[in-house]
Amino acid sequence: MNWIREHKKTTILLSVLLILVMITIVSYKYSGQSTLLGQGVEKVVTFVQGPVSSAGNGVKSGLKGIFQFRSVVKENEELKEKVADLNREIIQLKLTEAELAELKDLSNILGYENVSQNYSFVTADVIAMDGSNWFNIFTINAGSADGVYKDAVIINGDGLIGRVLEVGDNWSKVISVIDETNSVSFKVFRDMQLLGILSGDGKGGLAGYMIDTEAAVIEGDILITSGIGMYPEGIVIGKVSKVVWNNDTLLKTVSIEPAAYFKNLQKVTVLIKK
């Protein structure tokens, strides 16, 4: 206030200039006419407003992008759930098809008169194995409560699996035909008179010998259970892959490829004597 009192003329002059500037700006804005002063003022205003406007637009775009991203993420999660549901349905369909195929194969095996007339069957899942690469000994989820008993014969849709070694109320331990301690009497399907004995070879396969040293067994012959012993007649065991004369034992020995795949057993069937 002291400065204004001491510089009255200067203060009046500055006030007049300020009023003129404001009049010019207002005149420029509302009349659409551009004066030299107005253009200068507009440049200053534009320079100041530019960054502010850009910043505002950037914030708007950023907010829009955030909402769009959230929408895409939500849609992606929904699609993932739909894909997972479809995959589960596909797996279930494949399992159903596999079970139907297994039942069809099983019906072919049970078609042998000796098996179908004298045995009923219980289907079980493999729930544990002895830890080796092969299913020499494994556990199933059927036991005495289901009618399973010691030495009951185990098969699947491909052929002979083995026999029951030990029984609990709701579980049973199975020793498979590929175990070295499990012997099976067989005959050649091509000529039902050719007999032999086989057991596991310790490598996941089967090995045996012909009782008749002159037996005309050849590679590719299909072997089935003979009915001698605990195994009923007519269950497929495997196919002869090699025939060799053993000079030490003076017997014709055979190597056999099992009909069942012993690296991936999941379901088996227990034959129950009627």
C-alpha positions in Angstrom: 0.0 0.0 0.0 2.9 2.4 0.7 4.4 1.6 -2.7 1.0 2.4 -4.4 0.8 5.7 -2.5 4.3 6.6 -3.5 3.8 5.6 -7.2 0.3 6.6 -8.0 1.0 7.4 -11.6 2.7 4.1 -12.2 -0.1 2.2 -10.5 -2.7 4.0 -12.7 -0.8 3.3 -15.9 -0.4 -0.5 -15.0 -4.1 -0.7 -14.2 -5.1 0.9 -17.5 -2.8 -1.6 -19.4 -4.3 -4.5 -17.6 -7.8 -3.4 -18.4 -6.9 -3.0 -22.1 -5.4 -6.5 -22.2 -8.5 -8.0 -20.7 -10.7 -6.1 -23.1 -8.6 -7.4 -26.0 -8.8 -11.0 -24.9 -12.6 -10.8 -24.4 -13.0 -9.1 -27.7 -10.9 -11.8 -29.4 -12.8 -14.7 -27.8 -16.3 -13.4 -28.6 -15.9 -11.6 -31.9 -13.7 -14.2 -33.6 -11.3 -11.5 -34.8 -7.7 -12.0 -34.2 -5.6 -9.0 -33.2 -1.8 -9.0 -32.8 -2.1 -8.9 -29.1 -4.9 -11.5 -29.1 -2.7 -13.9 -31.1 0.1 -13.5 -28.7 -2.2 -14.1 -25.7 -3.8 -17.1 -27.5 -0.3 -18.6 -28.1 0.5 -18.3 -24.4 -2.9 -19.8 -23.4 -2.5 -22.7 -25.9 1.0 -23.4 -24.7 -0.3 -23.7 -21.1 -3.4 -25.6 -22.0 -1.7 -28.2 -24.3 0.1 -30.2 -21.6 -2.9 -30.0 -19.3 -5.2 -31.2 -22.0 -2.8 -34.0 -23.0 -2.5 -35.1 -19.4 -6.2 -35.2 -19.0 -6.6 -37.3 -22.2 -3.8 -39.6 -21.0 -5.6 -40.1 -17.7 -8.9 -40.8 -19.5 -7.1 -43.3 -21.9 -5.4 -45.0 -19.0 -8.6 -45.4 -17.1 -10.3 -46.8 -20.2 -7.4 -49.2 -20.8 -7.5 -50.4 -17.2 -11.3 -51.2 -17.5 -10.7 -52.9 -20.9 -7.8 -55.0 -19.4 -10.0 -56.1 -16.5 -12.7 -57.1 -19.0 -10.3 -59.1 -21.1 -8.9 -60.9 -18.0 -12.4 -61.8 -16.9 -13.3 -63.1 -20.3 -10.1 -65.1 -20.5 -10.8 -66.8 -17.2 -14.3 -67.7 -18.3 -12.9 -69.2 -21.5 -10.3 -71.2 -19.5 -13.1 -72.6 -17.3 -15.1 -73.6 -20.4 -12.0 -75.3 -21.9 -11.4 -77.2 -18.7 -15.0 -78.4 -18.6 -14.8 -79.5 -22.2 -11.5 -81.4 -21.5 -13.1 -83.1 -18.5 -16.0 -84.2 -20.7 -13.6 -85.5 -23.4 -11.6 -87.5 -20.8 -14.8 -89.0 -19.4 -16.0 -90.0 -22.9 -12.6 -91.6 -23.6 -12.8 -93.5 -20.3 -16.3 -94.7 -21.2 -15.1 -95.8 -24.6 -12.1 -97.6 -23.1 -14.3 -99.4 -20.5 -16.8 -100.5 -23.3 -13.9 -101.8 -25.4 -12.5 -103.7 -22.4 -15.9 -105.2 -21.7 -16.2 -106.2 -25.3 -12.7 -107.9 -25.2 -13.6 -109.5 -21.9 -16.8 -110.9 -23.4 -14.7 -112.6 -26.0 -12.5 -114.3 -23.4 -15.5 -115.3 -21.3 -17.0 -116.7 -24.5 -15.1 -119.9 -23.9 -17.7 -122.4 -22.7 -15.5 -123.7 -19.8 -15.1 -120.1 -18.4 -18.5 -118.7 -19.0 -20.4 -121.7 -17.5 -18.3 -122.3 -14.4 -17.3 -118.7 -13.4 -18.8 -115.4 -12.5 -16.6 -112.3 -12.4 -15.8 -109.3 -10.3 -14.2 -106.2 -11.9 -11.6 -104.3 -9.8 -9.1 -101.4 -10.1 -5.4 -101.7 -9.6 -4.6 -99.5 -6.6 -0.9 -100.3 -5.8 2.1 -102.1 -7.2 5.3 -103.6 -5.7 7.4 -100.6 -7.0 9.1 -102.3 -9.9 8.7 -101.4 -13.6 6.5 -104.4 -14.2 3.3 -105.5 -12.5 4.8 -108.7 -11.0 2.8 -108.2 -7.8 0.1 -105.6 -7.3 -3.0 -104.8 -5.2 -6.6 -104.5 -6.3 -9.6 -103.0 -4.5 -11.7 -106.2 -4.3 -11.5 -108.7 -1.5 -13.3 -111.4 0.4 -16.3 -109.1 0.8 -16.7 -109.3 -3.0 -16.3 -113.1 -3.1 -12.6 -113.0 -4.0 -10.5 -115.9 -2.6 -6.9 -117.1 -2.6 -5.7 -118.5 -6.0 -8.7 -116.9 -7.8 -7.7 -116.3 -11.5 -7.2 -112.7 -12.7 -7.7 -111.7 -16.4 -8.4 -108.5 -18.4 -9.6 -107.8 -21.9 -6.4 -109.0 -23.4 -5.9 -112.3 -21.6 -4.4 -113.9 -18.6 -3.0 -111.7 -15.8 -2.3 -114.0 -12.9 -3.8 -115.3 -9.7 -4.7 -114.0 -6.2 -1.8 -114.4 -3.7 -3.4 -112.9 -0.6 -6.9 -111.6 0.3 -8.2 -108.9 2.7 -11.8 -107.7 3.3 -11.7 -105.1 0.5 -8.3 -105.7 -1.2 -6.3 -108.5 -2.7 -2.7 -109.0 -3.7 -2.1 -110.5 -7.1 0.9 -112.3 -8.5 1.0 -112.0 -12.2 1.9 -114.6 -14.8 5.1 -112.7 -15.7 6.5 -113.4 -12.2 9.3 -116.0 -12.3 7.7 -118.0 -9.4 4.3 -118.3 -11.2 4.1 -121.4 -13.5 1.3 -121.9 -16.0 0.4 -124.9 -18.1 -0.4 -124.0 -21.8 -1.3 -125.4 -25.1 -0.9 -124.2 -28.6 -4.2 -122.9 -30.0 -3.3 -124.0 -33.6 -2.9 -127.6 -32.4 -4.7 -128.2 -29.1 -2.5 -131.3 -28.5 0.8 -129.4 -28.0 1.5 -128.8 -24.3 4.1 -126.9 -22.4 4.9 -125.0 -19.1 5.8 -121.3 -18.9 6.7 -118.7 -16.3 8.1 -115.1 -16.1 11.5 -114.5 -17.7 12.4 -111.7 -15.2 12.3 -109.1 -18.0 8.6 -108.5 -18.3 8.1 -111.4 -20.7 7.4 -115.1 -20.6 9.6 -118.2 -21.3 8.7 -121.8 -21.3 9.4 -125.2 -22.8 7.4 -127.9 -24.7 6.7 -131.2 -23.0 6.9 -133.0 -26.3 10.4 -132.4 -27.7 9.0 -133.0 -31.2 6.2 -130.5 -30.9 5.9 -128.5 -34.0 5.5 -125.1 -32.3 6.5 -122.1 -34.5 6.9 -118.3 -34.1 3.6 -116.5 -34.1 1.6 -119.4 -32.4 -1.0 -118.2 -29.9 -0.8 -119.9 -26.5 -3.8 -120.4 -24.2 -4.3 -122.0 -20.8 -4.6 -125.8 -21.0 -7.0 -126.3 -18.1 -4.4 -128.3 -16.1 -4.0 -126.8 -12.7 -5.8 -123.7 -11.3 -6.3 -121.8 -14.5 -9.4 -122.7 -16.6 -8.9 -123.8 -20.2 -9.0 -121.3 -23.1 -7.6 -118.0 -21.7 -5.2 -116.3 -24.0 -1.7 -116.1 -22.6 0.5 -114.7 -25.4 2.2 -115.2 -28.7 5.4 -117.2 -29.4 8.2 -114.8 -30.4 11.1 -117.3 -30.6 11.7 -121.1 -30.6 15.1 -122.5 -29.6 16.4 -126.0 -29.0 18.1 -126.1 -25.6 21.1 -128.6 -25.7 21.4 -128.6 -21.9 17.9 -129.6 -21.1 17.2 -131.3 -24.4 13.9 -129.4 -24.6 12.4 -127.1 -27.2 12.2 -123.7 -25.4 10.0 -120.8 -26.4 10.0 -117.1 -25.7 6.5 -115.6 -25.4 5.2 -112.1 -25.7 2.3 -111.7 -23.2 -1.1 -110.8 -24.5 -1.6 -108.3 -21.7 0.4 -105.1 -21.4 2.0 -105.4 -17.9 3.4 -101.8 -17.8 0.0 -100.1 -17.5 -2.6 -102.3 -15.8 -5.6 -100.3 -14.5 -8.6 -102.6 -14.4 -8.7 -106.4 -14.0 -11.3 -109.0 -13.7 -11.4 -111.7 -11.0 -12.9 -115.1 -12.0 -15.1 -116.4 -9.2 -16.1 -120.1 -9.2 -19.9 -120.6 -9.3 
